[in-house]
Amino acid sequence: MIIFSLFSLLGSQFSFQYVFFISIVSSLITFKFEIILPLLISLILFRITFSDLFKNYILGQFNHKKNYFLYLAPIFIMKYRPNIYRDFIYDFWIKLANLKTEKTKAFLYIYTNPIVELIYGFPFLWVSLYFVYDENHTMISNPLLILIGAALIIFFIISFNLFRFLGEPQRYLEFLIPIITLLFWLYTPSHVQWILIVVSAFFIVVTTAFFKQHRKSKLDNQRLIQFLISRYNKEKIIASNDTNFIKFLIPYFNVVTTDLTESYANKKDFYFYHKNDYAIQSIKGLMKHHKTHKLNILVIKHDFYSKEEQMELNKVFNLLEVENVGGYSIYEIIHV
């Protein structure tokens, strides 16, 4: 458990959040507070082994959570989905009212609600829980169920707006898919397993076909990434007005975008980089990135900027348009 916790700490911010919360909640459920020890020991080992990095890591994590809570959430997750539970009494029906013009977007909005995802995304879980309860009539004694119960408690807490800055709540259950599968195999009759596997496969095929337009957008992004990789070397410094896209370039290039681990004085200081929407990097933000890092490439999503903003972009940057791919333009910045 110490090794697993340490690898999570070194490897992934979100996986360590999972280890952090699951350890605490599991210890509270079972009253076995030694469950927290691997978490604490991994942090101590990290401090001893990477003393310089440790301070920056802790400070960066604090700033990330502060920025997400104070500035980012209102122009990101809350802007797209104001409330997970309000969806069922208001937002779903507003989206469905525009069904004729925005059918795919309406169903995608419903499909990606965390509670809806919890229902259709973990069918093995609900069937397994039914058969475990039917057989044992108790769940607290099963260590696999304790972990699942802890993850469901975390899901419930993080589904409230106050805590949504900690990530999408259903993601914490995704870490337990191997355990859920094991539970499904151990407790569910074989004929039920086959029925559910076939139904799940059918559901995946139908939803994939229905959301083909959404899939096309992802394919356009892949084409764009492949073009950039084929044309430019990894030393190039790239920025974009689409902060959701630019993160996919991180493994291949030097990417510049809003630093969420930096400390910002106030909302105005943070929103300097955005147009009341975290997905959209402002022109002023791009200019500051260029002044600091001397950008080589700009990837601009057209519908994020008005005609006036596009004209302003051409005024402040000496741009050479190289390619158009799926609603994006790739520009080389000419340094004089």
C-alpha positions in Angstrom: 0.0 0.0 0.0 2.9 2.3 0.7 4.5 1.6 -2.7 1.1 2.1 -4.4 0.5 5.4 -2.6 4.0 6.6 -3.4 3.7 5.7 -7.1 0.3 7.5 -7.2 1.9 10.6 -5.5 4.8 10.6 -8.1 2.7 9.7 -11.1 -0.7 11.4 -11.1 -2.3 14.3 -9.2 -5.8 12.8 -9.5 -4.8 9.3 -8.5 -3.2 10.6 -5.4 -6.4 12.5 -4.6 -8.1 9.2 -4.9 -5.6 7.5 -2.5 -5.9 10.5 -0.1 -9.7 10.5 0.1 -10.3 6.7 -0.1 -7.8 6.2 2.8 -9.5 8.7 5.1 -13.0 7.6 4.3 -12.2 3.9 4.6 -10.5 4.4 8.0 -13.6 6.3 9.2 -16.0 3.5 8.0 -13.9 0.7 9.6 -12.5 2.6 12.6 -9.1 1.2 11.5 -7.0 4.4 11.4 -3.8 2.5 10.5 -5.3 2.6 6.9 -4.0 6.2 6.8 -0.4 5.1 7.6 0.6 4.2 4.0 -0.6 7.7 2.9 1.4 9.4 5.6 4.5 7.3 5.0 4.5 7.9 1.3 4.4 11.7 1.9 7.4 11.3 4.3 9.3 9.3 1.8 8.6 11.9 -0.9 9.8 14.6 1.5 13.0 12.7 2.3 13.8 11.7 -1.3 12.7 14.9 -3.2 13.1 17.6 -0.5 13.3 20.5 -3.0 10.4 19.2 -5.1 8.2 18.5 -2.0 7.8 22.1 -1.1 6.9 23.1 -4.6 4.5 20.2 -4.9 2.6 21.1 -1.7 2.5 24.8 -2.7 1.4 24.0 -6.2 -1.3 21.7 -5.0 -2.6 24.3 -2.6 -2.6 27.0 -5.3 -4.3 24.6 -7.8 -7.2 23.9 -5.4 -7.5 27.5 -4.4 -7.6 28.7 -8.0 -10.1 26.0 -9.0 -12.3 26.9 -6.0 -12.2 30.7 -6.3 -11.7 31.4 -10.0 -11.8 28.4 -12.3 -14.9 26.5 -11.3 -17.3 29.5 -12.0 -16.0 29.8 -15.6 -15.5 26.1 -16.2 -17.5 23.3 -14.6 -20.2 25.5 -13.1 -20.6 27.4 -16.3 -21.3 24.2 -18.3 -23.3 22.4 -15.5 -24.5 24.7 -12.8 -25.6 21.9 -10.5 -25.5 18.1 -10.8 -28.9 17.7 -9.0 -30.6 20.8 -10.6 -30.2 19.0 -13.9 -33.0 16.6 -13.1 -35.5 19.3 -12.2 -34.5 22.0 -14.6 -31.5 21.9 -17.0 -32.3 18.5 -18.7 -35.7 19.8 -19.7 -34.4 23.1 -21.0 -31.9 21.2 -23.1 -34.6 18.9 -24.3 -36.8 21.8 -25.3 -34.2 22.7 -27.9 -34.1 19.1 -29.1 -34.9 19.9 -32.8 -31.9 22.2 -33.2 -29.4 20.7 -30.8 -30.3 17.0 -30.4 -26.8 15.6 -30.0 -25.7 18.3 -27.5 -28.9 17.8 -25.4 -28.4 14.1 -25.1 -24.7 14.5 -24.5 -25.4 16.9 -21.7 -27.7 14.3 -20.1 -25.4 11.4 -20.9 -22.4 13.1 -19.1 -24.2 14.0 -15.9 -22.2 12.3 -13.1 -25.3 10.6 -11.6 -26.4 9.3 -15.0 -22.8 8.2 -15.7 -22.9 6.4 -12.3 -26.0 4.5 -13.3 -25.1 3.4 -16.8 -21.3 3.4 -16.4 -21.1 0.8 -13.6 -23.8 -1.8 -14.4 -21.6 -4.6 -13.0 -21.5 -2.7 -9.6 -25.3 -2.5 -9.1 -25.9 -6.1 -10.1 -23.1 -7.3 -7.9 -24.3 -5.4 -4.9 -27.8 -7.0 -5.3 -26.4 -10.5 -5.3 -23.9 -9.8 -2.5 -26.7 -8.5 -0.3 -28.9 -11.4 -1.3 -26.3 -13.9 -0.2 -24.7 -12.2 2.9 -27.2 -9.6 4.0 -24.3 -7.7 5.3 -21.7 -5.5 3.4 -19.5 -4.0 6.1 -17.5 -7.1 6.6 -16.4 -7.4 2.9 -13.2 -5.5 2.3 -14.0 -5.1 -1.4 -17.4 -3.5 -0.5 -15.7 -1.2 2.1 -13.6 0.3 -0.7 -16.7 0.6 -3.0 -18.7 2.1 -0.2 -16.0 4.7 0.5 -15.9 5.7 -3.1 -19.7 6.1 -3.2 -19.5 8.3 -0.1 -16.8 10.4 -1.9 -19.0 10.6 -5.0 -21.9 11.9 -2.9 -19.8 14.5 -1.1 -18.1 15.8 -4.2 -21.3 15.9 -6.2 -22.3 19.0 -4.2 -21.2 22.4 -5.7 -19.1 23.3 -2.7 -16.7 20.4 -3.4 -16.9 20.0 -7.2 -13.5 21.7 -7.6 -12.1 18.4 -6.4 -12.9 16.8 -9.8 -15.7 14.8 -11.4 -17.1 12.6 -8.7 -17.6 9.5 -10.9 -13.8 9.5 -11.6 -13.1 8.2 -8.1 -15.2 5.1 -8.8 -13.3 4.5 -12.0 -10.2 3.5 -10.0 -12.2 0.7 -8.6 -13.3 -0.9 -11.9 -10.9 -3.9 -11.4 -12.4 -4.5 -7.9 -16.0 -4.1 -9.2 -15.2 -6.6 -12.0 -13.8 -9.0 -9.4 -16.9 -8.6 -7.3 -19.1 -9.2 -10.4 -17.2 -12.4 -11.2 -17.3 -13.7 -7.6 -21.0 -13.1 -6.7 -23.0 -12.9 -9.9 -24.5 -16.0 -11.5 -22.9 -16.8 -14.9 -26.1 -16.5 -16.9 -26.6 -13.0 -15.4 -23.0 -12.1 -16.3 -23.5 -13.0 -19.9 -26.8 -11.1 -20.2 -25.2 -8.0 -18.7 -22.1 -8.2 -20.9 -24.3 -8.5 -24.0 -26.5 -5.6 -22.9 -23.5 -3.4 -22.1 -21.9 -4.1 -25.4 -25.1 -3.2 -27.2 -25.4 0.0 -25.2 -21.8 1.0 -26.1 -22.4 0.4 -29.8 -25.7 2.4 -29.8 -24.3 5.4 -27.9 -21.1 5.4 -30.0 -23.2 5.6 -33.1 -25.5 8.3 -31.7 -22.6 10.5 -30.6 -20.7 10.1 -33.9 -20.7 13.9 -34.3 -19.0 14.3 -31.0 -16.5 11.5 -32.0 -15.8 13.4 -35.3 -14.7 16.4 -33.2 -12.2 14.2 -31.4 -11.0 12.8 -34.7 -10.4 16.4 -36.0 -8.3 17.0 -32.9 -6.2 13.9 -33.7 -5.7 15.1 -37.2 -4.5 18.4 -35.9 -2.1 16.8 -33.4 -0.7 14.5 -36.1 -0.1 17.4 -38.5 1.8 19.3 -35.8 3.9 16.3 -34.9 4.7 15.6 -38.5 5.7 19.2 -39.3 7.4 20.5 -36.1 10.0 19.3 -33.7 9.4 18.9 -29.9 11.4 22.1 -29.1 8.7 24.3 -30.6 6.8 26.5 -28.1 3.1 26.3 -28.8 0.0 28.1 -27.4 -3.6 28.1 -28.3 -6.8 30.0 -27.5 -8.4 26.5 -26.8 -7.2 25.4 -23.3 -9.0 22.1 -23.6 -7.1 21.2 -26.8 -3.7 22.5 -25.8 -3.3 19.9 -23.0 -3.2 17.1 -25.6 0.0 18.6 -27.0 1.9 18.4 -23.7 3.6 15.0 -24.5 4.9 16.3 -27.8 5.8 20.0 -27.5 6.6 22.8 -25.1 3.1 24.1 -24.3 2.3 27.4 -22.7 -1.1 28.0 -21.1 -2.6 29.4 -17.8 -0.6 28.1 -14.9 -3.1 26.8 -12.4 -0.3 26.2 -9.8 0.6 29.9 -9.6 -0.8 32.2 -6.9 -3.2 34.8 -8.3 -4.0 38.0 -6.3 -7.7 38.1 -7.2 -10.3 37.2 -9.8 -9.3 40.0 -12.1 -5.7 38.8 -12.1 -6.8 35.3 -13.1 -9.5 36.3 -15.6 -6.9 38.4 -17.4 -6.1 35.1 -19.2 -9.7 34.2 -20.1 -12.9 35.5 -21.6 -15.3 34.5 -18.8 -14.7 30.9 -20.0 -11.8 28.7 -19.0 -11.9 27.0 -22.4 -11.0 30.3 -24.1 -7.6 31.9 -23.7 -7.7 35.6 -24.1 -5.6 37.5 -26.7 -4.0 39.5 -23.8 -3.1 36.2 -22.2 -1.5 34.9 -25.5 0.4 38.2 -25.7 1.7 37.8 -22.2 2.7 34.2 -22.9 4.6 35.4 -26.0 6.3 38.1 -24.2 7.5 35.7 -21.5 8.2 32.6 -23.6 8.7 33.7 -27.2 6.0 31.4 -28.8 6.7 29.7 -32.2 3.2 28.4 -33.0 -0.3 29.5 -32.4 -3.3 27.1 -32.8 -6.5 29.2 -33.0 -10.0 27.8 -32.9 -12.0 30.2 -35.1 -15.4 30.2 -33.3 -13.7 31.2 -30.0 -12.9 34.7 -31.3 -15.1 37.3 -33.0 -14.0 38.9 -36.3 -12.8 41.9 -34.4 -10.7 39.7 -32.0 -9.2 37.9 -35.0 -8.2 41.2 -36.5 -6.7 42.2 -33.2 -4.8 38.9 -33.0 -3.3 39.6 -36.5 -2.3 43.1 -35.4 -0.4 42.1 -32.3 1.3 39.0 -33.8 3.2 38.7 -37.1 1.4 35.5 -38.2 1.9 33.1 -41.2 -1.0 30.8 -41.6 0.2 27.2 -42.3 -2.9 25.0 -42.3 -6.6 24.7 -41.5 -7.8 21.6 -39.7 -11.3 21.0 -38.4 -12.2 24.6 -37.4 -8.6 25.4 -36.3 -5.9 27.5 -37.9 -2.2 26.8 -37.3 0.0 29.9 -37.4 3.7 30.3 -37.3 4.8 33.4 -35.4 7.4 35.3 -37.5 10.1 36.8 -35.2 11.6 40.0 -36.5 
